[in-house]
Structure formats: C-alpha cells, structure tokens
Amino acid sequence: KNDDNIFCEKVLNKEKIPYKNMVCLHVRDSGYKRDSKRKPYRNSNINNYIELIKYLINKNYFVVRMGNSSANKINFADKNFFDYSQSNINSDVMDLYLISKCKFFVATQSGILDTAHMFNKPILMTNMNEIFCSYPLKKNDRGIFKTIKIKGQNTNINLLDYIKMDYSKHDPM
C-alpha cells in the first residue's frame, strides 16, 4: 500500500539507509527454525560472507543483512552495512519494502528467497544444497553449490556427476 511505502521510506531516511543502491543479503542459520540438529546441511555461517560484503561495499553498494533477531551475530561493521536482522526497524512490511527496492538479492535457500522471486529480483544463491528444486529460476539468476558428498563416502562429487546420479541420491537427508 502507498501508506506503507511512505512509512518505510521515512524510516529508512531517518536511519540513513540509502536504499537506492542496496543489496539484500540473507544467510539461513539454525536460529529461526531451531534446526541445527535436524537440517544442518541447510544452514550457513554469516561470518563466511564478510569478504562478499566488503566486495559489494567496494563496488558502491549498501548491504542490508536480512533476517530476524534469532540470527547469528556477524563480526563486521561498516557505514555501508546495516544488520537489519538485529535492528529495531525489523518488521514484515519493512522486509517486503527492502526486498522490493534492492538491486539484487544474495541468499541461501530459505523462505525469504521466494519474496525476492516475487519482486523479480536478480538472485545469487550460495551454499545451494538441492539441485532439483527449481533454483535458480530466472535467466540472470546464479547459484553456487556446497561441496557435494554422498553419505558413507569421504570423497567430493563433481556437480555434473551428481546430476547424472539416480534421483534417490538427491535427498539431502
């Protein structure tokens, strides 16, 4: 709604968040679903993304980390980085607004990714763990896979060999 847009713009201007050249980043961890033991293959460490954040800042982007207060803490601070996940402006309507305004979206496979798809944002998925779940969806989307291993084997598997394997081998559980 227009009132929501006006509200969100005012909040971002007050917080001095330059949403005109912004990248949203979401890194799934076990905090939100409390699934560190149940689905550890889906979780990633936000601190592994610091070099990416620095790179984007050097390319004149303002980086906003998405998520909620249950997210793991990041060991990084910069005037061109905002940890929205730990902020007092975090809300459902602001989630939608930020994603609608970002230039592109960097994320692991998680629910918020669908919102970026809904707004037709270019997406870079990292630490992908499922190949046949229809991602990346658009021509300009990209994905980077986690190291692939088969249960009970100690060797890594190349992505092309993995694709050729029986579908039953693609269940990450």
N, C-alpha and C positions, 0 to 999 in steps of 0.2 A: 504494500500500500504506500501511497505517496507520503502519508504521515510518518510511516516507519522509515522511509528513505531520508526524510528531513531530520528525524530524530538521530539516526545513525550518522549522518554527515556532521551534525552538531557535536556528537560525542567524539568522533574521530578528529575533528578540527580542534576540539578542546584538548584532546590527548596528543595533539601534534603528530598524527599518523598520516603520512602522505599517501593516501590510497590511490592516487593516480598512476603510480608506477610500483605497484605492490605485487609480491609473490606470496601466496599462501603455502605453508608447509605443515603437513600433518604426519606424524610418526606414531603409529599404533604401538602402545605398550600394554602391559597387563593391568594397569590401574583401573581403567574404566569397566572392564568386564571381569576383573579379578580372575584371570585365567592363565596365570603364569605356569600352572601345572597342567592345565587341560589343553591349551593351544599355544605352547611356547614358540612353535615354528612361525606363527603369525606376528610375533612381537619383535620390535626393533629398539635400538637404543638411540635416543635423540642426540646424545653427545657424539655419536658417529657422524652426525650431519653438520658439525661445526664448520668443517672445511667448505662444504657446499654453501652454507650461509655466508661465509666470508667471500666466496667467489661471487655470489649473487650481489652482495653489497658492493664489491669492486666493480660490478657491471651496472652500478647505479640503480639497483632495485632496493626497495624497502621490504624486508622479510617479516612476515607475520606468522608466528607459530600458532596453529590451531589446536584445539583440544579443550579439555576441561581441567579443573584443579586436581584431579586424581592423577594427571600425567606426571611422569618422572621429571625431575628438575634438570634444567640444562645449565651447563657450566660455561655460559657465554653471555656477554653484554656488549652492546654497541648502540649508538644513537640511531642506526638504521635497522635495528632489530627490535621487534616487540613480541614478548612472550604473552600473547593474548590468553593462552591457556591458564595462566596464573593471575590474570588481571581482574579488576573489579567491574570491567565493562562486558564481561563474557555473558552472552545470552543467546537464545535461539535466533532471534531476529538479527542480531549482530553477526552470528555465524553466516546466515544467508547473505547479508549485505556484503561482508568481506569477500566471500567467495564470488559473489556476482561482480565485484569490482576488480578482482585480481587479474593480472596479465596472464598468469598461468598458475597451475596447481601442482605441487610436488607432494607425493603421498605414498604411503604403504597401502596395501589392500585392506580397506576398512570401510565402514558405513558412510562416513562423511565424503568419501570419494564419489558416491552417487550424486551428491549435491553439485559437485564440480561438473559432472556429466550433464546434469540437468541445466546448468548455465552454459553448457557447450564450451567449457574452458579447455585449453590445451593442457594435457596432463603428462607428467613424468612419474611413473610408478617405480618405486625402488623396493628391493627385497621381496620381489614377487615370489610367491610360493605355489601358485596354481596357474597352469598354462591354459586349461580348457574352460575357464570361467568367463570368457568373452572379453578379456582385457589384453591389451589396450583396444579401445572401441573405435577411435577415430583415426583417420589417416595421419594426422600430425602427433598423435599420442605416442609415447615411447615407454618401454618397460625394461627394468634391469632385474634379473633373477638372482635369488640367493643361490649359493652353492647347492647343487643337487646331489643327494646321496640316496641310495636305496637302503632300506632297513636291513641290518645284518651285514652290510658291506662297508668297508672302510675307504673305498675309492670314490672320487668325484665322477659324475657322469656329465658328458657334454650334452648341451641342450638339444641338438639335433638327434642324438641317440635316444634321449629321453622322450622326445616327441614320438618316435617310432615304437616305443615300448607299448605293451598292452595297456589299455585304459585302466585296468585294475591297479597298476603301478603308480597311478597319478593321484591316489588318495593320500594327502599329506599326513594323515593319522597313521 
